[in-house]
């Protein structure tokens, strides 16, 4: 397993956003502060070039999506429950060899990025377990021949930061790591090839 650190987004201090002070929604801030738990509808979108074979033989553009619901105790910074994890099929395109002049790999099946589970991590973060299923493939060997590569599965654990909905009520400005939707209802955490959008609510989704 590999551990990849996402930006941890703790509950912010009002003093950190003096420019947003005039945009604060006091009623919304009280709503979030008084909620026993927050229900987050989460959508994770992967878009970027990654290794698509079991070994350094082939790369490709991989587009994928996962949705889930998180029940999170904001005061205790603890996950209460994760539900409705739904993984969409990955789409792979623009295959290439490590050496761009060589022939691209030939995949013998689908590549999949699958969120297996979400659990409590350290310091209020969550551990997101993601499995990559590499298909059997043929890859270029010194550009003049082909080599068979076996299928494989690998798991990495992402340290998943949960953004506080208080940020929405504060009218906080978007940053490179955290963007707010124009309607003020959701927040998107961006890092590398993933964009994680959190839409918080105080009521349990149907």
Phi and psi in degrees as a GROMACS rama.xvg file:
@    title "Ramachandran Plot"
@    xaxis  label "Phi"
@    yaxis  label "Psi"
@TYPE xy
-122.331  144.657  UNK-2
-110.477  122.028  UNK-3
-115.716  126.335  UNK-4
-91.2653  123.482  UNK-5
-89.2635  165.007  UNK-6
-67.4257  127.541  UNK-7
-85.9083  127.683  UNK-8
-114.877  91.147  UNK-9
-81.278  166.233  UNK-10
-57.7098  126.851  UNK-11
-80.9305  160.034  UNK-12
-92.1028  137.359  UNK-13
-57.6689  -35.1  UNK-14
-64.2731  -18.8038  UNK-15
-74.8417  -14.5342  UNK-16
-128.867  60.9552  UNK-17
-60.1245  -31.0385  UNK-18
-70.8206  -20.9467  UNK-19
-94.9511  -1.13531  UNK-20
-56.8075  -36.4105  UNK-21
-74.9513  -12.0387  UNK-22
-99.4027  3.64687  UNK-23
-64.9285  136.792  UNK-24
-103.128  98.0149  UNK-25
-62.4036  -39.9649  UNK-26
-62.8738  -42.4459  UNK-27
-66.0273  -39.0981  UNK-28
-61.1821  -41.0654  UNK-29
-67.1704  -37.5795  UNK-30
-59.8225  -48.199  UNK-31
-67.9698  -39.1958  UNK-32
-66.1996  -32.1559  UNK-33
-90.0284  -7.69724  UNK-34
-72.7401  132.165  UNK-35
-67.2543  -43.0389  UNK-36
-137.001  157.395  UNK-37
-111.521  134.898  UNK-38
-101.891  117.914  UNK-39
-106.125  123.315  UNK-40
-85.2918  120.39  UNK-41
-117.28  132.289  UNK-42
-124.84  122.941  UNK-43
-107.982  126.803  UNK-44
-118.842  123.169  UNK-45
-101.598  131.061  UNK-46
-151.259  110.076  UNK-47
167.991  170.026  UNK-48
-86.6777  129.03  UNK-49
-140.166  172.596  UNK-50
-67.914  129.574  UNK-51
-115.775  4.01394  UNK-52
-126.128  159.882  UNK-53
-78.0271  80.7125  UNK-54
129.483  170.589  UNK-55
-80.7761  35.2163  UNK-56
-91.4071  -22.6921  UNK-57
-154.188  145.063  UNK-58
-127.528  160.27  UNK-59
-164.53  161.563  UNK-60
-77.0854  124.021  UNK-61
-120.471  122.227  UNK-62
-115.751  127.845  UNK-63
-151.816  164.004  UNK-64
-148.12  145.099  UNK-65
-138.661  143.461  UNK-66
-126  153.724  UNK-67
-162.613  168.719  UNK-68
-119.699  128.576  UNK-69
-113.068  131.225  UNK-70
-104.042  115.07  UNK-71
-130.006  129.849  UNK-72
-85.2947  104.574  UNK-73
-67.8891  -39.0643  UNK-74
-65.299  -42.0206  UNK-75
-88.9712  -8.06505  UNK-76
52.8116  52.1235  UNK-77
-136.372  138.864  UNK-78
-73.3256  130.59  UNK-79
-93.8778  -42.1852  UNK-80
-161.591  145.723  UNK-81
-120.358  138.126  UNK-82
-147.704  167.666  UNK-83
55.3099  41.7415  UNK-84
-70.7029  119.007  UNK-85
-126.214  114.994  UNK-86
-99.1128  125.733  UNK-87
-86.2392  156.126  UNK-88
-64.8019  138.883  UNK-89
-77.1675  147.461  UNK-90
-111.848  126.037  UNK-91
-115.107  132.402  UNK-92
-147.164  173.804  UNK-93
54.1208  48.8784  UNK-94
-65.5836  142.831  UNK-95
-151.694  157.894  UNK-96
-82.8878  162.013  UNK-97
-53.89  -43.0782  UNK-98
-91.9943  111.322  UNK-99
-59.8757  -24.0262  UNK-100
-76.7892  -15.5873  UNK-101
-87.5178  167.819  UNK-102
-66.2763  144.276  UNK-103
-70.9579  161.944  UNK-104
-69.6915  157.985  UNK-105
-114.492  113.569  UNK-106
-85.4483  134.321  UNK-107
-95.8605  9.69028  UNK-108
-176.128  -176.792  UNK-109
-79.4874  147.404  UNK-110
-96.5357  139.054  UNK-111
-133.849  139.738  UNK-112
-108.483  116.543  UNK-113
-124.675  121.222  UNK-114
-77.8842  117.844  UNK-115
-89.9444  -39.821  UNK-116
-165.598  160.581  UNK-117
-132.002  127.779  UNK-118
-135.603  166.161  UNK-119
-67.3492  135.767  UNK-120
-109.394  -139.698  UNK-121
-106.42  137.149  UNK-122
65.868  32.7519  UNK-123
88.5999  -7.40741  UNK-124
-79.2905  166.29  UNK-125
-116.538  145.915  UNK-126
-95.4437  116.13  UNK-127
-103.74  113.187  UNK-128
-91.5771  117.136  UNK-129
-118.939  126.575  UNK-130
-103.676  130.061  UNK-131
-104.027  121.474  UNK-132
-101.308  110.118  UNK-133
-89.4305  130.07  UNK-134
-78.5034  162.951  UNK-135
-60.4825  148.487  UNK-136
-153.497  165.753  UNK-137
-113.892  130.362  UNK-138
-123.788  159.31  UNK-139
-73.0641  138.939  UNK-140
-119.966  111.708  UNK-141
46.3353  32.7921  UNK-142
67.9157  -7.54637  UNK-143
-110.353  -11.4708  UNK-144
-148.276  176.685  UNK-145
-114.88  151.255  UNK-146
-132.056  134.942  UNK-147
-78.4929  138.291  UNK-148
-123.629  130.486  UNK-149
-74.1443  155.274  UNK-150
-67.7152  156.433  UNK-151
-160.079  160.747  UNK-152
-126.864  135.612  UNK-153
-132.462  145.725  UNK-154
-119.603  136.335  UNK-155
-126.446  152.56  UNK-156
-112.522  117.073  UNK-157
-92.178  133.418  UNK-158
-85.2155  111.631  UNK-159
-105.387  109.612  UNK-160
-82.2319  139.466  UNK-161
-104.018  115.728  UNK-162
-76.3956  139.64  UNK-163
-76.1238  135.904  UNK-164
-67.243  -14.0232  UNK-165
-58.6027  -29.6472  UNK-166
-59.5629  -37.4961  UNK-167
-65.3313  -42.452  UNK-168
-68.2235  -25.7652  UNK-169
-80.8961  -13.531  UNK-170
67.021  34.9023  UNK-171
-64.1236  146.761  UNK-172
-76.1248  151.343  UNK-173
-69.897  149.435  UNK-174
-127.621  179.581  UNK-175
-64.3125  -31.1236  UNK-176
-91.1113  -24.3355  UNK-177
-140.486  119.813  UNK-178
-116.549  147.101  UNK-179
-109.695  140.792  UNK-180
-70.3599  152.381  UNK-181
-57.8773  -31.1987  UNK-182
-83.745  -1.58791  UNK-183
70.9002  21.4959  UNK-184
-106.636  -11.8288  UNK-185
-145.648  163.958  UNK-186
-132.149  140.915  UNK-187
-122.722  121.192  UNK-188
-93.3958  126.964  UNK-189
-117.127  134.247  UNK-190
-159.765  124.216  UNK-191
54.4192  -122.243  UNK-192
-92.5537  0.81886  UNK-193
-109.682  143.799  UNK-194
-128.784  119.848  UNK-195
-110.789  116.462  UNK-196
-104.122  124.204  UNK-197
-108.725  124.216  UNK-198
-116.161  105.842  UNK-199
-86.1954  154.691  UNK-200
-152.167  155.789  UNK-201
-94.8398  -2.73506  UNK-202
-114.432  145.036  UNK-203
-68.2317  129.695  UNK-204
-67.0163  155.302  UNK-205
